[in-house]
């Protein structure tokens, strides 16, 4: 049996319907062919991160990784300059 993958758009749609409370979790689970526990989990995750929506733009993972790489390369460059300076001073 293969695992089903759900898009964030689909999860949001299901969670918003669950938050409206017009249908029970069991009814939504039947409608979308999910387990009620799965809907509850998505709902909990959604509510836990909902405050981030109003915090403004966030950096993507790629941007964060790129900034970290640049910071590390800068540090390495500075250390190389220091090592070269010490080598020259010891000669």
N, CA, C and O atoms as a GROMACS GRO file, in nm:
protein
  364
    1UNK      N    1   0.085  -0.118   0.000
    1UNK     CA    2   0.000   0.000   0.000
    1UNK      C    3   0.089   0.125   0.000
    1UNK      O    4   0.179   0.137   0.083
    2UNK      N    5   0.064   0.214  -0.092
    2UNK     CA    6   0.144   0.336  -0.100
    2UNK      C    7   0.080   0.446  -0.015
    2UNK      O    8  -0.042   0.453   0.002
    3UNK      N    9   0.166   0.531   0.036
    3UNK     CA   10   0.118   0.645   0.116
    3UNK      C   11   0.064   0.752   0.025
    3UNK      O   12   0.121   0.782  -0.080
    4UNK      N   13  -0.046   0.808   0.066
    4UNK     CA   14  -0.102   0.920  -0.010
    4UNK      C   15  -0.034   1.048   0.034
    4UNK      O   16  -0.002   1.066   0.151
    5UNK      N   17  -0.011   1.135  -0.061
    5UNK     CA   18   0.048   1.265  -0.031
    5UNK      C   19  -0.058   1.371  -0.058
    5UNK      O   20  -0.131   1.364  -0.157
    6UNK      N   21  -0.065   1.468   0.032
    6UNK     CA   22  -0.165   1.572   0.021
    6UNK      C   23  -0.096   1.706   0.005
    6UNK      O   24   0.004   1.734   0.070
    7UNK      N   25  -0.151   1.788  -0.082
    7UNK     CA   26  -0.096   1.922  -0.100
    7UNK      C   27  -0.135   2.010   0.018
    7UNK      O   28  -0.230   1.981   0.090
    8UNK      N   29  -0.060   2.116   0.037
    8UNK     CA   30  -0.094   2.209   0.145
    8UNK      C   31  -0.229   2.275   0.118
    8UNK      O   32  -0.302   2.308   0.210
    9UNK      N   33  -0.261   2.293  -0.009
    9UNK     CA   34  -0.390   2.352  -0.046
    9UNK      C   35  -0.506   2.262  -0.002
    9UNK      O   36  -0.606   2.309   0.051
   10UNK      N   37  -0.489   2.131  -0.024
   10UNK     CA   38  -0.593   2.035   0.016
   10UNK      C   39  -0.607   2.033   0.168
   10UNK      O   40  -0.718   2.036   0.220
   11UNK      N   41  -0.493   2.027   0.238
   11UNK     CA   42  -0.496   2.024   0.384
   11UNK      C   43  -0.565   2.150   0.438
   11UNK      O   44  -0.645   2.141   0.532
   12UNK      N   45  -0.534   2.264   0.380
   12UNK     CA   46  -0.595   2.390   0.425
   12UNK      C   47  -0.746   2.386   0.405
   12UNK      O   48  -0.822   2.428   0.492
   13UNK      N   49  -0.788   2.336   0.291
   13UNK     CA   50  -0.931   2.326   0.261
   13UNK      C   51  -1.002   2.239   0.367
   13UNK      O   52  -1.107   2.277   0.418
   14UNK      N   53  -0.944   2.125   0.398
   14UNK     CA   54  -1.003   2.034   0.496
   14UNK      C   55  -1.006   2.099   0.635
   14UNK      O   56  -1.106   2.093   0.705
   15UNK      N   57  -0.895   2.161   0.674
   15UNK     CA   58  -0.886   2.224   0.806
   15UNK      C   59  -0.987   2.338   0.818
   15UNK      O   60  -1.052   2.352   0.922
   16UNK      N   61  -1.000   2.419   0.715
   16UNK     CA   62  -1.096   2.530   0.722
   16UNK      C   63  -1.238   2.477   0.737
   16UNK      O   64  -1.318   2.536   0.810
   17UNK      N   65  -1.269   2.368   0.668
   17UNK     CA   66  -1.402   2.308   0.685
   17UNK      C   67  -1.419   2.256   0.827
   17UNK      O   68  -1.526   2.269   0.886
   18UNK      N   69  -1.313   2.197   0.882
   18UNK     CA   70  -1.320   2.146   1.019
   18UNK      C   71  -1.340   2.260   1.118
   18UNK      O   72  -1.414   2.245   1.215
   19UNK      N   73  -1.275   2.372   1.094
   19UNK     CA   74  -1.288   2.487   1.184
   19UNK      C   75  -1.429   2.548   1.179
   19UNK      O   76  -1.475   2.604   1.279
   20UNK      N   77  -1.496   2.536   1.067
   20UNK     CA   78  -1.633   2.589   1.055
   20UNK      C   79  -1.730   2.509   1.142
   20UNK      O   80  -1.835   2.560   1.181
   21UNK      N   81  -1.695   2.385   1.170
   21UNK     CA   82  -1.775   2.295   1.254
   21UNK      C   83  -1.918   2.276   1.203
   21UNK      O   84  -2.010   2.259   1.282
   22UNK      N   85  -1.935   2.278   1.073
   22UNK     CA   86  -2.068   2.251   1.015
   22UNK      C   87  -2.088   2.101   0.999
   22UNK      O   88  -2.201   2.053   0.991
   23UNK      N   89  -1.977   2.029   0.996
   23UNK     CA   90  -1.981   1.883   0.987
   23UNK      C   91  -1.890   1.828   1.096
   23UNK      O   92  -1.796   1.893   1.139
   24UNK      N   93  -1.920   1.707   1.140
   24UNK     CA   94  -1.835   1.644   1.240
   24UNK      C   95  -1.706   1.597   1.173
   24UNK      O   96  -1.696   1.590   1.051
   25UNK      N   97  -1.607   1.566   1.256
   25UNK     CA   98  -1.482   1.514   1.201
   25UNK      C   99  -1.506   1.383   1.126
   25UNK      O  100  -1.445   1.358   1.022
   26UNK      N  101  -1.595   1.303   1.179
   26UNK     CA  102  -1.627   1.175   1.113
   26UNK      C  103  -1.687   1.200   0.974
   26UNK      O  104  -1.654   1.129   0.879
   27UNK      N  105  -1.775   1.298   0.964
   27UNK     CA  106  -1.836   1.330   0.834
   27UNK      C  107  -1.732   1.382   0.736
   27UNK      O  108  -1.730   1.343   0.620
   28UNK      N  109  -1.645   1.470   0.784
   28UNK     CA  110  -1.539   1.521   0.697
   28UNK      C  111  -1.443   1.410   0.656
   28UNK      O  112  -1.396   1.406   0.542
   29UNK      N  113  -1.415   1.320   0.749
   29UNK     CA  114  -1.325   1.208   0.718
   29UNK      C  115  -1.384   1.121   0.608
   29UNK      O  116  -1.313   1.080   0.516
   30UNK      N  117  -1.513   1.093   0.617
   30UNK     CA  118  -1.578   1.015   0.511
   30UNK      C  119  -1.575   1.092   0.379
   30UNK      O  120  -1.546   1.034   0.274
   31UNK      N  121  -1.607   1.220   0.384
   31UNK     CA  122  -1.613   1.303   0.264
   31UNK      C  123  -1.479   1.303   0.189
   31UNK      O  124  -1.476   1.293   0.067
   32UNK      N  125  -1.370   1.315   0.263
   32UNK     CA  126  -1.238   1.326   0.202
   32UNK      C  127  -1.156   1.196   0.208
   32UNK      O  128  -1.039   1.194   0.169
   33UNK      N  129  -1.220   1.090   0.256
   33UNK     CA  130  -1.155   0.959   0.267
   33UNK      C  131  -1.026   0.968   0.349
   33UNK      O  132  -0.919   0.926   0.306
   34UNK      N  133  -1.041   1.024   0.467
   34UNK     CA  134  -0.931   1.040   0.562
   34UNK      C  135  -0.971   0.981   0.696
   34UNK      O  136  -1.087   0.947   0.718
   35UNK      N  137  -0.874   0.969   0.785
   35UNK     CA  138  -0.902   0.932   0.922
   35UNK      C  139  -0.932   1.059   1.002
   35UNK      O  140  -0.868   1.162   0.979
   36UNK      N  141  -1.027   1.054   1.092
   36UNK     CA  142  -1.056   1.173   1.174
   36UNK      C  143  -0.932   1.222   1.250
   36UNK      O  144  -0.915   1.343   1.270
   37UNK      N  145  -0.846   1.130   1.291
   37UNK     CA  146  -0.724   1.170   1.363
   37UNK      C  147  -0.632   1.252   1.273
   37UNK      O  148  -0.562   1.341   1.320
   38UNK      N  149  -0.633   1.220   1.142
   38UNK     CA  150  -0.550   1.296   1.048
   38UNK      C  151  -0.599   1.441   1.038
   38UNK      O  152  -0.519   1.534   1.036
   39UNK      N  153  -0.728   1.457   1.033
   39UNK     CA  154  -0.786   1.592   1.027
   39UNK      C  155  -0.754   1.667   1.156
   39UNK      O  156  -0.718   1.785   1.152
   40UNK      N  157  -0.766   1.600   1.269
   40UNK     CA  158  -0.733   1.663   1.398
   40UNK      C  159  -0.587   1.707   1.402
   40UNK      O  160  -0.556   1.815   1.452
   41UNK      N  161  -0.499   1.624   1.351
   41UNK     CA  162  -0.356   1.657   1.348
   41UNK      C  163  -0.331   1.780   1.262
   41UNK      O  164  -0.262   1.873   1.304
   42UNK      N  165  -0.388   1.781   1.142
   42UNK     CA  166  -0.371   1.897   1.052
   42UNK      C  167  -0.427   2.023   1.117
   42UNK      O  168  -0.368   2.130   1.107
   43UNK      N  169  -0.541   2.010   1.183
   43UNK     CA  170  -0.604   2.125   1.249
   43UNK      C  171  -0.514   2.179   1.359
   43UNK      O  172  -0.495   2.300   1.371
   44UNK      N  173  -0.457   2.089   1.440
   44UNK     CA  174  -0.366   2.129   1.548
   44UNK      C  175  -0.243   2.199   1.492
   44UNK      O  176  -0.202   2.302   1.544
   45UNK      N  177  -0.184   2.143   1.384
   45UNK     CA  178  -0.066   2.204   1.321
   45UNK      C  179  -0.100   2.341   1.264
   45UNK      O  180  -0.021   2.436   1.276
   46UNK      N  181  -0.214   2.351   1.202
   46UNK     CA  182  -0.259   2.477   1.142
   46UNK      C  183  -0.274   2.585   1.249
   46UNK      O  184  -0.224   2.697   1.233
   47UNK      N  185  -0.342   2.551   1.357
   47UNK     CA  186  -0.364   2.649   1.464
   47UNK      C  187  -0.234   2.686   1.535
   47UNK      O  188  -0.218   2.799   1.580
   48UNK      N  189  -0.142   2.592   1.546
   48UNK     CA  190  -0.014   2.619   1.613
   48UNK      C  191   0.071   2.720   1.536
   48UNK      O  192   0.149   2.794   1.596
   49UNK      N  193   0.056   2.722   1.404
   49UNK     CA  194   0.138   2.814   1.325
   49UNK      C  195   0.058   2.929   1.264
   49UNK      O  196   0.112   3.005   1.182
   50UNK      N  197  -0.066   2.943   1.300
   50UNK     CA  198  -0.152   3.045   1.242
   50UNK      C  199  -0.102   3.187   1.269
   50UNK      O  200  -0.120   3.275   1.185
   51UNK      N  201  -0.039   3.209   1.384
   51UNK     CA  202   0.008   3.344   1.417
   51UNK      C  203   0.120   3.391   1.324
   51UNK      O  204   0.143   3.512   1.311
   52UNK      N  205   0.187   3.300   1.259
   52UNK     CA  206   0.296   3.336   1.167
   52UNK      C  207   0.245   3.405   1.041
   52UNK      O  208   0.321   3.474   0.972
   53UNK      N  209   0.119   3.386   1.010
   53UNK     CA  210   0.061   3.446   0.890
   53UNK      C  211   0.074   3.598   0.893
   53UNK      O  212   0.094   3.661   0.789
   54UNK      N  213   0.062   3.657   1.012
   54UNK     CA  214   0.061   3.802   1.025
   54UNK      C  215   0.197   3.860   1.064
   54UNK      O  216   0.207   3.980   1.092
   55UNK      N  217   0.299   3.778   1.066
   55UNK     CA  218   0.433   3.824   1.105
   55UNK      C  219   0.509   3.886   0.988
   55UNK      O  220   0.619   3.938   1.008
   56UNK      N  221   0.456   3.881   0.871
   56UNK     CA  222   0.525   3.936   0.756
   56UNK      C  223   0.595   3.826   0.679
   56UNK      O  224   0.586   3.708   0.713
   57UNK      N  225   0.665   3.867   0.575
   57UNK     CA  226   0.729   3.767   0.490
   57UNK      C  227   0.838   3.691   0.566
   57UNK      O  228   0.913   3.748   0.646
   58UNK      N  229   0.843   3.563   0.540
   58UNK     CA  230   0.946   3.480   0.601
   58UNK      C  231   1.045   3.436   0.495
   58UNK      O  232   1.012   3.431   0.376
   59UNK      N  233   1.163   3.405   0.537
   59UNK     CA  234   1.264   3.361   0.443
   59UNK      C  235   1.241   3.215   0.409
   59UNK      O  236   1.203   3.135   0.494
   60UNK      N  237   1.263   3.183   0.285
   60UNK     CA  238   1.248   3.044   0.245
   60UNK      C  239   1.367   2.965   0.299
   60UNK      O  240   1.470   3.021   0.335
   61UNK      N  241   1.350   2.835   0.303
   61UNK     CA  242   1.457   2.748   0.352
   61UNK      C  243   1.582   2.767   0.268
   61UNK      O  244   1.693   2.767   0.321
   62UNK      N  245   1.564   2.782   0.138
   62UNK     CA  246   1.677   2.799   0.048
   62UNK      C  247   1.753   2.928   0.081
   62UNK      O  248   1.876   2.929   0.082
   63UNK      N  249   1.681   3.035   0.108
   63UNK     CA  250   1.743   3.163   0.141
   63UNK      C  251   1.823   3.150   0.271
   63UNK      O  252   1.935   3.200   0.280
   64UNK      N  253   1.765   3.085   0.370
   64UNK     CA  254   1.832   3.067   0.498
   64UNK      C  255   1.959   2.985   0.479
   64UNK      O  256   2.064   3.018   0.534
   65UNK      N  257   1.949   2.877   0.401
   65UNK     CA  258   2.066   2.794   0.375
   65UNK      C  259   2.173   2.872   0.300
   65UNK      O  260   2.292   2.858   0.329
   66UNK      N  261   2.133   2.953   0.204
   66UNK     CA  262   2.229   3.032   0.126
   66UNK      C  263   2.300   3.133   0.215
   66UNK      O  264   2.421   3.152   0.204
   67UNK      N  265   2.225   3.198   0.305
   67UNK     CA  266   2.285   3.294   0.397
   67UNK      C  267   2.384   3.225   0.491
   67UNK      O  268   2.490   3.280   0.520
   68UNK      N  269   2.349   3.106   0.537
   68UNK     CA  270   2.439   3.031   0.625
   68UNK      C  271   2.567   2.992   0.551
   68UNK      O  272   2.677   3.002   0.605
   69UNK      N  273   2.551   2.949   0.426
   69UNK     CA  274   2.668   2.913   0.345
   69UNK      C  275   2.758   3.035   0.326
   69UNK      O  276   2.880   3.024   0.340
   70UNK      N  277   2.700   3.149   0.294
   70UNK     CA  278   2.779   3.271   0.275
   70UNK      C  279   2.851   3.311   0.403
   70UNK      O  280   2.966   3.354   0.399
   71UNK      N  281   2.783   3.297   0.517
   71UNK     CA  282   2.844   3.330   0.646
   71UNK      C  283   2.963   3.238   0.674
   71UNK      O  284   3.068   3.284   0.719
   72UNK      N  285   2.946   3.109   0.646
   72UNK     CA  286   3.054   3.014   0.669
   72UNK      C  287   3.172   3.040   0.576
   72UNK      O  288   3.288   3.033   0.619
   73UNK      N  289   3.145   3.070   0.449
   73UNK     CA  290   3.252   3.100   0.355
   73UNK      C  291   3.328   3.226   0.397
   73UNK      O  292   3.450   3.232   0.382
   74UNK      N  293   3.257   3.324   0.449
   74UNK     CA  294   3.321   3.447   0.496
   74UNK      C  295   3.414   3.416   0.613
   74UNK      O  296   3.527   3.466   0.620
   75UNK      N  297   3.364   3.334   0.706
   75UNK     CA  298   3.444   3.294   0.822
   75UNK      C  299   3.570   3.219   0.778
   75UNK      O  300   3.679   3.245   0.828
   76UNK      N  301   3.554   3.127   0.684
   76UNK     CA  302   3.668   3.051   0.633
   76UNK      C  303   3.769   3.145   0.568
   76UNK      O  304   3.889   3.131   0.589
   77UNK      N  305   3.720   3.241   0.491
   77UNK     CA  306   3.808   3.339   0.426
   77UNK      C  307   3.886   3.421   0.528
   77UNK      O  308   4.006   3.445   0.511
   78UNK      N  309   3.818   3.463   0.633
   78UNK     CA  310   3.885   3.542   0.738
   78UNK      C  311   3.992   3.458   0.807
   78UNK      O  312   4.101   3.507   0.836
   79UNK      N  313   3.961   3.332   0.834
   79UNK     CA  314   4.058   3.244   0.899
   79UNK      C  315   4.178   3.218   0.810
   79UNK      O  316   4.291   3.210   0.859
   80UNK      N  317   4.155   3.205   0.681
   80UNK     CA  318   4.267   3.184   0.587
   80UNK      C  319   4.360   3.305   0.587
   80UNK      O  320   4.482   3.290   0.586
   81UNK      N  321   4.303   3.425   0.588
   81UNK     CA  322   4.383   3.547   0.591
   81UNK      C  323   4.466   3.550   0.720
   81UNK      O  324   4.585   3.585   0.716
   82UNK      N  325   4.405   3.515   0.833
   82UNK     CA  326   4.477   3.514   0.960
   82UNK      C  327   4.591   3.412   0.959
   82UNK      O  328   4.700   3.440   1.006
   83UNK      N  329   4.564   3.294   0.905
   83UNK     CA  330   4.667   3.190   0.897
   83UNK      C  331   4.781   3.235   0.808
   83UNK      O  332   4.898   3.219   0.844
   84UNK      N  333   4.749   3.291   0.692
   84UNK     CA  334   4.853   3.340   0.601
   84UNK      C  335   4.936   3.450   0.667
   84UNK      O  336   5.058   3.454   0.650
   85UNK      N  337   4.870   3.538   0.742
   85UNK     CA  338   4.940   3.645   0.811
   85UNK      C  339   5.037   3.588   0.914
   85UNK      O  340   5.151   3.633   0.925
   86UNK      N  341   4.989   3.489   0.990
   86UNK     CA  342   5.075   3.428   1.092
   86UNK      C  343   5.193   3.354   1.028
   86UNK      O  344   5.304   3.356   1.081
   87UNK      N  345   5.169   3.288   0.917
   87UNK     CA  346   5.277   3.218   0.847
   87UNK      C  347   5.384   3.319   0.804
   87UNK      O  348   5.503   3.295   0.825
   88UNK      N  349   5.341   3.431   0.746
   88UNK     CA  350   5.435   3.534   0.702
   88UNK      C  351   5.510   3.594   0.820
   88UNK      O  352   5.628   3.625   0.809
   89UNK      N  353   5.442   3.611   0.933
   89UNK     CA  354   5.504   3.671   1.051
   89UNK      C  355   5.610   3.578   1.111
   89UNK      O  356   5.708   3.624   1.169
   90UNK      N  357   5.590   3.448   1.096
   90UNK     CA  358   5.684   3.352   1.152
   90UNK      C  359   5.806   3.328   1.064
   90UNK      O  360   5.903   3.268   1.110
   91UNK      N  361   5.803   3.373   0.942
   91UNK     CA  362   5.916   3.353   0.848
   91UNK      C  363   6.027   3.447   0.874
   91UNK      O  364   6.128   3.443   0.804
   0.00000   0.00000   0.00000
